[in-house]
Amino acid sequence: MKSRRPFLADHGLQALTEARREPARATLNLARWFRRTRRLGSRDRRIVGEIVHGVVRHEAFLLRAGARSDPDLIRMWADLIDGERFPDLVPASPVEDYSSALGLPLPVAREWLEALGSEGAAAFGAVQAGRAPITVRANQLRCNRETLAARLAEEGVATEPARCASNGLHLLQRTNVGALESFKAGWFELQDESSQLAVSALGDVAGLHVLDLCAGAGGKSLALAAAGARVRAYDVRSNALDELRRRAERAGADIEIGPPAEADVVFVDAPCTGIGRLWRTPAVRWAYRPAAHVEAQRSLLETATKLVRPGGRLIYATCSLLSEENDHGDPGDGWEDEGALTLWPHVDGTDGFFWQIWRAGS
């Protein structure tokens, strides 16, 4: 194995460069890079992938330990895997040490330490070293969770029920999901349990008009339609809506795509830092910009309040764990707060996620 270290280190450096090129799309760009890098066999791809993800997750610590370049980062990551513990590294303050350990900006490290306490912060940090679960949602328009699990088993994919999401299954092995006949037939969609739970927090939506104001590629729109809602989806990104059309056709979901209109429920899954998905997309560290989305979030909330019918509900959600992105206050007079929830990976086994629901006056 040592004889292959230069080969693997060189490809690890190439992959790290590709990941840095566009942090917000690092996972997709890396996947494309691996597909076109034919010199890497399946085992080599796994090792190089682990090198890149290890460096991304622990870059701040390695820089503090003395790394000064990307080749240094890769070499020192290999040393860390081999047992090097850098005993000469001197502790700083708890916030600085937590920031270095998790590669977090200092304000984020400070907020999470205060919110979670030392034990909770350590538990949160521990799960970041593991793999995020691969979770799917059984499409109620085609099947239920039990029949989906049986069909996936026939296709050689082991699963277990999600802990809280009634239609959720965790895949217990790496799987080329797009190649599965059950996926092609629209039996399921990839959707983290946190997102599924945000939809189910609305309760029975059958027959209700729901506006998905930031629909993206439509994960929540599809879940709402499968639950019987009459869904209208909108997003400023036309390419995302094109993907939603394809997904809806595969799922057998009747979703209207068009400009915002009044609805019984308005769902605002707002653009955010995505830092709640840190364990799933570690390169989000590189893309973090303080308060970058706050004005857009407030504007979306203001727009949404004008679209909720009397007696209807507004749900605001983010895959963020930062108060500046989640705590925008009440929409104004005449709105009843129906509760908020924050999901943490180390507590709930989901991506970090937040939602709050309000009801409009009659």
N, C-alpha and C positions, 0 to 999 in steps of 0.2 A: 504493500500500500504506500509506503514511504517513497518508493520509486516513482509513483504517479503523482506525488504532491505538486511538482512544478506544473504538470499538465492541468490538474484540477485547480490550482491556484490561478493559473493564467485564465482559464475559462471563468473562474469565480470573479476575477477582476473585470472581464468583459461583461459578465452578467450584471455586476454591480454598476458599471458605467451605464448599461441600458436602463436599469431601474432608476438611476438618478436623472435620466434624460427628461422624464415627465412624471414627477412623483405621484400626481393624482391618478395616473394610469399605469403605475409601475407593475401591477399584477398582470394586466393584459399585455403590456409590452414585453414582459419577461416570458410569458407563455408563447408569444410569437417568436421571440429570440430562441427559445429552446426548440421550437418546431423547425427552424431553419438551420440550426447548428447541428449538422448531421454527424459530426465526429464524436458526439456524446452518446453513449449507450444509455439504457434506462437506469442502470445503477449510477453511472456518472452524473446523469441529470439530477437524480435524487441528492447526491452529495453536493453538487454545485448549488442546487436550490437551497440546501441547508446552510451552506456557506453564506449565501447572500442574505437569507432571512436572519441568520445569526448576527451578521455584521450590522444589518439594519436595526435589529432590536437592541444591540449592545454597543452601538457606535459611540454614544456619549461616554460610557464607561471606558472603552478602549482608548478614546482620545484623552481622557483624564489619566489613563495609565501610560500615556506616552506616544501613542500612534500619531503620525504626522502626515500620512498619505493613505490612499486606498490600498496599496500593497502592504503597508504596515498593518492596516486594519485586518486584512485577510490573514497575514502571518500571525498576528497576536490572537485572532480568533481561534486559529488552529492550536496555538499554545494553550489557550483557555480550555479547549476541548480535551487537550492532553493532560490537564491537571494543574496548569499554572494558575496561581491565585494572586499574583502580584502583591506579595506581603509588604512591600515598601510603600504601597499606596496609603496615604494618610487620610483618615476620615475628616469630613468637614462638618457642616451643620446637617441635621436630619433632612431638611428640605433639599439641600444641595446633593446629599447622598442619594436620596430617593430620585431626584431628577437625573442623576448620572446612571443609576441602576436601571431605570426604565426608559431613558432617553427622552425625558419630558421637558418641555420648557419650565422654567422655575415657577411661574405663576400657576401652571397646571398642577405641578407637584405639590405646591403649597395648598391649593384648594382641595385636592384629593386627600392629602394627609389630614387636613382639618375635618373633612367630611367623614372619613372612614376611621380615623384613629390609627395608631401604629399597627395594631394587629390586623385590622381590615385592609390597610394599605399594603401590608406584607402579603396578605392572601390575594389581593388584586394583582400584585406584582408576580406572584407565583404562577397564576394562570396564564399570564402573558407569555411564559416560556413554553406553553403547550400549544396544541393545535385547536383552533376553533372548530366546533362541531359542524358537520355538513348536514343541514336540515332541509327537508322537503315538506311541502304541504299537499296532502291528498286533495285532488280536485273533486269536490262534492258533485259536480256536474257529470263526472265519469265514474266515480267509485267512492269508497270510504277508506278509512285508514287501514282497516283489517284486510280488505280485498287488495289494496295497494301493497301492503306488506307481503301478502301471499304471492302476488305477481312478481314483485322484486326478488323474492326468494327463488322463484322459478328461473329468473334471469341471473341468478348467482350473486345477488346483492343482499347481504345481511343487514337487518335494521333493528331498531328498538324504538318504542313509542317515546315521543317527546314528553317531558315531565309535565308541562302545563297546557300546551297547545293541543286541543282535542283532535286536530287533523294533522298533527306534525309527526314526522318520523325522522330519526337520526340515522344516516347511513354509517355503517360501522367499518367501511373500507373505502379506499380511494376508488373512484368509479368514473369512467367516462360517461357522464350522465346523458349527454346528447346522443350517444349511440344506442341507448336503451329503447326498445320498442314501446315500453310503457310511457316513456317520456314523449316519444314521437306521436303517440296516440292521445296525448294530453291528459294523462292520468295524474300528473303531479307537476309542481313548479318548485324550483329552488327558492326557499324563503326562510330566513332565520326565524326562530321561535319568537323573538322579541317583536318582530313585525306582525306575525300572526296574532300575538296576544293583543297588540294595539287595536287590530281590527275587531277581535272578539270583545274588547272592552266596551264596544258600542252596543253589545247585546243583540237582540233580534232586529235585524235590518231588513227583513223580507218585505218587499213592496215599497220601501222608502226610496226617495230620490236622493242619491248621494253624489256630491261633487268632489272629485279627487283633484284638488287645485294644483298640486305639484306631482303629477302622476308618474313622471319619469317613464321607465319601461313597463310600469303597470303592476308591480307585485301586489300592492294593496287593492288596486282596482279589480284585479282578477279574484282576489280573495273575497271582496265585497260582493262581486257578481255571483260567485259560487254560493254565497250565503243568501242570495235572493234579492239583493239590492238592485235598484235601477240606477246604473252607474253612468255618470258623465265624466270623462277624463280630459284634463287639460294640462299642458306643459309648454313652456316657452321653447323647449328643444324639440323641433320637429322630428329629428332622427330618433329620439326616444319614443315618440308616439308611433313612428313607423314600426318599431320593435313591438310596441304594445299591440298593434293591429295583428302582427304575426302571431304573437302569443295568444291573443284572444281567439283567433281562428282555430289554433291548435286545441285550445281548452274548451271550445264550444261555448264561449262566454259572449253574451250580448252586451257590448259596451259601446256607448255613444261617445265619439271623440269630437270635441268642439269647444268653442269659447266658453268661459265661465257663465253660469246661469244660476238662478236661485234654486236652493235645494233644502231638503229636510235636514241633511247632515252635510257639513262642509269639512273635508279632511285636508289639513295642511301638514304635509310631511315636508318640513321646510329644509332648504339647503343649509348645510352646516359644515363644521370642520370634519365631521365623521370620526371624531376621536374616540367615540364609543366602540368603534370597530378596530381598535388598535391591535388586538390579537389576531384579527383576520387580515388586516391590511397594514402591516407595520410601517410601510413607507408613508403613511399619513403623517408621521412625525415631520417629514421633510416639507409637507404641504401646509402645515399649521400656520395660520396667520391670525393673530389676536383680533377678535371682533370683526373679521372680514365679512361675515354674513349677517351681522346684527341688524343693519338697516333694512336689508331685504326681508328678514324675518318679520320685523315690525310692520313693514309695508304689506306683506302677505296677510298678516293677522288683521290689519285694518281693512283690507279688501274683503277678506273672508267674512267679517262681521256684517257686511252689507249684503251678503249673499245667503245668509241663513234665514229661513222662513220663521215667522213667529212660532215660538214653542220648539223650534228645532235646536240642533246641537252643533257646536264647533269643537273639533278635536285638533290640537296642535301637537306635533310630534317631531322629534329629532333623534338621530343616532349620535347624540352628543351627551357628555356627562359634565358639561360646564354651565354654571349658573348664568353666565352672560348670554348664553344661547337659549336657555330654557325659561328663565324667570323674567318674562316681559310684563308681568302684572295682568290684572283683569282687563277684558276688552272694554269695559266702561259700565255705565249705569244700565240696569235692566238685565244683567247677565248673572246667572246662578252658577257658582263653581261646583261642578260635580266630581271633582277630585283629580289628583295627579299621581303618577307613579314613575319611579326611576328603577330601571333594571340594571344590575351590575353583574358582570361575567362571573365573579367569584362567588356570588350569592345565588344567582338565578340560572347560571349555566348558559346564558344568552349573550348576544352582543349588548354592549351598553346602550341603553335606550331610555327615552323619556316621552311621556305624553301627559297632556292635561285636557280635560273636557269641560266645556261650559254649555249651559242651556240658555237660549234666548227667551226673553219674556214673551208672553202671549199677546 
